Amino acid sequence: MSDSGTLNRSAAMASISAALLLLALKGWAAWSTGSTAMLGSLADTTLDLVASCATLAGVWVAAMPADDKHRFGHGKAEAIAALFQIVLISISALGIAARAVEQFVAGGRTQAAGDGIVVSLVAIGVTLALLAWQRHVIRRTGSLAIQTDNVHYQSDLLLNLAVIAALVLDQVAGWRHADPLFGLGIAAWLGWSAWTASQQVLMQLMDHEWPAEKKDRLLALLARNPDITGVHDMRTRTSGNRDFVQFHVWVDPEMSVRQAHRVMDDIEARLQAEFPDVEILIHPDPEGLVDEEGPASRDVLPNTCDVADYLADQHKGDA
């Protein structure tokens, strides 16, 4: 397994361990306090555990090398795991909202605040430690499954703070509707988190093009190669932690096959120095030849002035 795969697996194992610990603590706290907000937090942690197991399976499969039946690798296993997490988050949000409405109508009160507050503070500490490790792994691997898991655990911080506030307002201030109202707030936050996380997952599953800035960086590198005069029919996509790009380039029609091959090798070497995890497919065409129609037929290679301006802007941004 690659270093990226090992890091992703370690982050998934850490989230499973954290979920098991918090599940036990919150189960006891929900029983002792009778809090809907704590019950919502318990339900979320239960789904955290299931989601983290799915994340582990996803990153494990995604790290497998390409084979004869999966020539592009297994990277989309991460997106599938992330989509499964989103479904669980949505179910959790609906369940918490239903329980909160029921308690609001009944006008129920929580039983005690101390146990729930202590457990929530412990949960915040555990979650902060887990988030720190997940952010480190995401910076190193860019894993979509770990990013979605990270979003879920970020919501846990707000969940635990909301539980503390609900218990204090209910038991200390005597505001009987505090607990169900915070429960509804938790449900709304989980729903929003699910919607936000789903956008990136669907983009990857639908083979969405790279962001414009990333494509501009690649085209700026291509434009610095003097042996090509144009680029068209560029297609990009992301699968797990792997990127794919393919395009046609115009070269001198008098080039021999050997010369054109050397030019393609040089282009690949330049691109992979800047984009080390990209799989590149290049098709050389004689200059001016276009077999495609529509947008795919247009030359997207920036001119020299555009490249100079782009590099200057990048330099300013780095400064």
C-alpha positions as CSV (number, residue, x, y, z in Angstrom):
1,M,0.0,0.0,0.0
2,S,1.3,3.5,-0.8
3,D,2.2,6.1,1.8
4,S,-1.1,8.0,0.9
5,G,-3.1,4.8,1.4
6,T,-1.4,4.2,4.8
7,L,-2.1,7.7,5.9
8,N,-5.7,7.5,4.8
9,R,-6.2,4.2,6.6
10,S,-4.6,5.6,9.8
11,A,-7.1,8.5,9.7
12,A,-10.0,6.2,9.2
13,M,-8.8,4.0,12.1
14,A,-8.5,7.0,14.3
15,S,-12.0,8.1,13.6
16,I,-13.4,4.6,14.4
17,S,-11.5,4.6,17.7
18,A,-12.8,8.1,18.6
19,A,-16.4,7.1,17.6
20,L,-16.3,4.0,19.8
21,L,-15.1,6.0,22.8
22,L,-17.7,8.8,22.3
23,L,-20.4,6.3,21.7
24,A,-20.0,4.7,25.1
25,L,-19.7,8.1,26.9
26,K,-22.7,9.7,25.1
27,G,-24.9,6.6,25.6
28,W,-24.4,6.8,29.3
29,A,-25.0,10.6,29.3
30,A,-28.1,10.4,27.2
31,W,-29.6,7.8,29.6
32,S,-28.7,9.9,32.7
33,T,-29.9,13.3,31.4
34,G,-32.8,12.5,29.1
35,S,-31.6,15.3,26.8
36,T,-32.8,15.4,23.2
37,A,-29.7,17.3,22.3
38,M,-27.6,14.7,23.9
39,L,-29.6,11.9,22.2
40,G,-29.1,13.7,18.9
41,S,-25.4,13.8,19.6
42,L,-25.5,10.1,20.5
43,A,-27.3,9.3,17.2
44,D,-24.8,11.3,15.3
45,T,-21.9,9.5,16.9
46,T,-23.5,6.1,16.1
47,L,-23.6,7.1,12.5
48,D,-20.1,8.5,12.8
49,L,-19.0,4.9,13.7
50,V,-20.8,3.4,10.7
51,A,-19.5,6.2,8.4
52,S,-16.0,5.8,9.7
53,C,-16.1,2.0,8.9
54,A,-17.3,2.9,5.4
55,T,-14.5,5.4,5.1
56,L,-11.9,2.7,6.1
57,A,-13.4,0.4,3.5
58,G,-13.4,3.2,0.9
59,V,-9.8,4.3,1.4
60,W,-8.6,0.7,1.6
61,V,-10.2,-0.2,-1.8
62,A,-9.1,3.2,-3.3
63,A,-5.5,2.5,-2.5
64,M,-5.5,-0.8,-4.5
65,P,-3.5,-0.6,-7.7
66,A,-5.1,-0.6,-11.1
67,D,-5.9,-4.1,-12.5
68,D,-7.2,-5.5,-15.7
69,K,-10.8,-4.8,-14.7
70,H,-10.2,-1.4,-13.3
71,R,-7.7,0.2,-15.6
72,F,-8.1,3.7,-14.1
73,G,-7.6,2.4,-10.5
74,H,-10.1,2.2,-7.7
75,G,-10.1,5.9,-6.6
76,K,-13.9,6.3,-6.9
77,A,-14.3,4.0,-3.9
78,E,-13.6,7.1,-1.8
79,A,-16.4,9.0,-3.4
80,I,-18.8,6.1,-2.9
81,A,-17.8,5.9,0.8
82,A,-18.3,9.7,1.1
83,L,-21.7,9.4,-0.5
84,F,-22.7,6.7,2.0
85,Q,-21.6,9.0,4.8
86,I,-23.8,11.8,3.4
87,V,-26.8,9.5,3.4
88,L,-26.2,8.6,7.0
89,I,-25.8,12.3,8.0
90,S,-29.1,13.1,6.3
91,I,-30.9,10.2,8.1
92,S,-29.4,11.4,11.4
93,A,-30.7,15.0,10.8
94,L,-34.2,13.8,10.0
95,G,-34.3,11.6,13.1
96,I,-33.1,14.3,15.4
97,A,-35.5,16.9,14.0
98,A,-38.5,14.5,14.5
99,R,-37.5,13.8,18.1
100,A,-37.0,17.5,18.8
101,V,-40.4,18.4,17.5
102,E,-42.0,15.6,19.6
103,Q,-40.3,16.9,22.7
104,F,-41.1,20.6,21.9
105,V,-44.8,19.7,21.7
106,A,-44.7,17.6,24.8
107,G,-42.8,20.3,26.7
108,G,-40.4,17.8,28.3
109,R,-37.4,18.8,30.5
110,T,-34.0,17.2,30.8
111,Q,-33.2,15.4,34.0
112,A,-29.7,16.6,34.9
113,A,-27.0,18.8,33.4
114,G,-23.7,17.8,35.0
115,D,-23.1,14.4,33.4
116,G,-24.0,15.7,29.9
117,I,-21.7,18.7,30.2
118,V,-18.7,16.6,31.3
119,V,-19.2,14.1,28.6
120,S,-19.6,16.9,26.0
121,L,-16.3,18.5,27.1
122,V,-14.5,15.2,26.8
123,A,-16.1,14.7,23.4
124,I,-14.8,18.1,22.3
125,G,-11.3,17.3,23.3
126,V,-11.3,13.9,21.5
127,T,-12.8,15.5,18.4
128,L,-10.3,18.3,18.3
129,A,-7.4,15.7,18.4
130,L,-9.0,13.7,15.6
131,L,-9.6,16.7,13.4
132,A,-6.0,17.8,13.8
133,W,-4.8,14.4,12.5
134,Q,-7.4,14.3,9.7
135,R,-6.3,17.7,8.5
136,H,-2.7,16.5,8.4
137,V,-3.7,13.5,6.3
138,I,-5.9,15.6,4.0
139,R,-3.0,18.0,3.3
140,R,-0.8,15.0,2.4
141,T,-3.3,12.9,0.4
142,G,-6.3,15.0,-0.6
143,S,-8.6,12.1,0.2
144,L,-12.2,12.9,-0.5
145,A,-13.5,10.2,1.9
146,I,-11.3,11.6,4.8
147,Q,-12.4,15.2,3.8
148,T,-16.1,14.2,4.2
149,D,-15.4,12.4,7.5
150,N,-13.6,15.6,8.6
151,V,-16.7,17.7,7.7
152,H,-18.8,15.3,9.8
153,Y,-16.5,15.6,12.8
154,Q,-16.4,19.3,12.5
155,S,-20.1,19.3,13.0
156,D,-19.6,17.3,16.1
157,L,-17.8,20.3,17.7
158,L,-21.0,22.4,17.3
159,L,-23.1,19.4,18.4
160,N,-21.3,19.2,21.7
161,L,-21.3,22.9,22.3
162,A,-25.0,22.9,21.5
163,V,-25.6,20.1,24.0
164,I,-23.8,22.1,26.7
165,A,-25.8,25.2,26.0
166,A,-29.1,23.3,25.9
167,L,-28.4,21.6,29.2
168,V,-27.4,24.8,30.9
169,L,-30.3,26.8,29.7
170,D,-32.8,24.0,30.6
171,Q,-31.5,23.2,34.0
172,V,-30.0,26.5,35.2
173,A,-32.2,29.1,33.4
174,G,-35.3,27.0,33.4
175,W,-36.0,27.5,29.7
176,R,-37.9,24.3,29.0
177,H,-37.8,24.6,25.2
178,A,-34.0,25.1,25.0
179,D,-33.2,21.4,24.5
180,P,-35.6,20.7,21.6
181,L,-34.7,24.0,19.9
182,F,-31.0,23.2,20.1
183,G,-31.9,19.7,18.8
184,L,-33.6,21.3,15.8
185,G,-30.5,23.5,15.3
186,I,-28.3,20.4,15.3
187,A,-30.6,18.7,12.7
188,A,-30.4,21.8,10.5
189,W,-26.6,21.9,10.8
190,L,-26.3,18.2,9.9
191,G,-28.6,18.7,6.9
192,W,-26.5,21.7,5.7
193,S,-23.3,19.7,6.2
194,A,-24.7,16.8,4.1
195,W,-25.7,19.2,1.3
196,T,-22.3,20.9,1.3
197,A,-20.3,17.6,1.3
198,S,-22.5,16.1,-1.4
199,Q,-21.4,18.8,-4.0
200,Q,-17.8,17.7,-4.1
201,V,-18.7,14.0,-4.1
202,L,-21.2,14.4,-7.0
203,M,-18.6,16.4,-8.9
204,Q,-16.1,13.6,-8.7
205,L,-18.6,10.8,-9.5
206,M,-19.8,12.8,-12.5
207,D,-16.2,13.3,-13.7
208,H,-16.4,17.1,-13.3
209,E,-13.6,19.1,-14.9
210,W,-10.8,20.4,-12.8
211,P,-11.2,23.9,-11.3
212,A,-10.2,26.7,-13.8
213,E,-7.2,27.8,-11.8
214,K,-5.8,24.2,-11.9
215,K,-6.3,23.9,-15.6
216,D,-4.7,27.3,-16.2
217,R,-1.6,26.2,-14.3
218,L,-1.3,23.1,-16.5
219,L,-1.9,25.1,-19.7
220,A,0.7,27.7,-18.7
221,L,3.3,24.8,-18.4
222,L,2.3,23.5,-21.8
223,A,2.7,26.9,-23.4
224,R,6.3,27.0,-22.3
225,N,7.1,24.1,-24.6
226,P,8.4,25.5,-28.0
227,D,7.7,22.2,-29.9
228,I,3.9,22.5,-29.8
229,T,1.7,25.2,-31.4
230,G,-1.7,24.4,-30.0
231,V,-3.7,22.3,-27.6
232,H,-7.3,21.2,-28.1
233,D,-9.9,18.6,-26.8
234,M,-8.5,18.8,-23.3
235,R,-10.4,16.7,-20.7
236,T,-9.7,16.5,-17.0
237,R,-11.2,14.6,-14.1
238,T,-10.4,13.4,-10.6
239,S,-10.9,10.0,-9.1
240,G,-10.0,9.6,-5.4
241,N,-6.6,11.1,-4.9
242,R,-5.7,10.6,-8.6
243,D,-6.1,13.2,-11.3
244,F,-6.4,12.4,-15.0
245,V,-5.8,14.7,-18.0
246,Q,-5.9,14.0,-21.8
247,F,-5.5,16.4,-24.7
248,H,-4.4,16.8,-28.3
249,V,-1.3,18.9,-29.2
250,W,-0.3,20.3,-32.6
251,V,3.3,19.6,-33.6
252,D,5.3,20.2,-36.8
253,P,3.9,17.9,-39.4
254,E,7.5,17.2,-40.7
255,M,8.5,15.6,-37.3
256,S,9.3,11.9,-37.4
257,V,7.5,9.6,-35.1
258,R,10.6,9.3,-32.9
259,Q,10.9,13.1,-32.6
260,A,7.2,13.5,-31.7
261,H,7.5,10.8,-29.1
262,R,10.4,12.6,-27.5
263,V,8.3,15.8,-27.4
264,M,5.5,13.9,-25.7
265,D,7.9,12.5,-23.1
266,D,9.3,16.0,-22.4
267,I,5.8,17.4,-22.0
268,E,4.9,14.5,-19.6
269,A,8.0,15.1,-17.5
270,R,7.3,18.8,-17.2
271,L,3.7,18.3,-16.2
272,Q,4.5,15.5,-13.7
273,A,7.1,17.7,-12.0
274,E,4.3,20.1,-11.1
275,F,1.4,17.6,-10.9
276,P,3.0,14.4,-9.6
277,D,-0.2,12.4,-9.2
278,V,-1.6,13.1,-12.6
279,E,-2.1,10.4,-15.2
280,I,-1.5,12.0,-18.6
281,L,-2.6,10.9,-22.1
282,I,-1.4,13.0,-25.0
283,H,-2.4,12.6,-28.7
284,P,-0.1,14.4,-31.2
285,D,-1.7,15.9,-34.3
286,P,0.0,17.6,-37.3
287,E,-0.3,21.4,-36.9
288,G,-3.7,22.7,-37.9
289,L,-5.4,19.2,-38.0
290,V,-8.7,19.2,-36.1
291,D,-11.0,16.1,-36.1
292,E,-13.3,17.3,-33.4
293,E,-16.3,19.7,-33.5
294,G,-17.6,22.4,-31.2
295,P,-15.6,23.5,-28.1
296,A,-13.3,20.5,-28.3
297,S,-11.9,21.8,-31.6
298,R,-10.8,25.2,-30.2
299,D,-7.2,25.8,-29.3
300,V,-6.9,26.4,-25.6
301,L,-3.1,27.0,-25.4
302,P,-2.4,30.5,-24.0
303,N,-0.1,32.8,-26.0
304,T,3.3,33.9,-24.6
305,C,1.9,37.2,-23.2
306,D,-0.9,35.4,-21.4
307,V,1.6,33.0,-19.8
308,A,3.9,35.8,-18.7
309,D,0.9,37.6,-17.1
310,Y,-0.2,34.4,-15.4
311,L,3.2,33.6,-14.0
312,A,3.6,37.1,-12.7
313,D,0.2,36.9,-11.0
314,Q,1.3,33.5,-9.4
315,H,4.5,35.1,-8.2
316,K,2.6,38.0,-6.6
317,G,0.2,35.5,-4.9
318,D,3.2,33.5,-3.5
319,A,4.8,36.7,-2.2
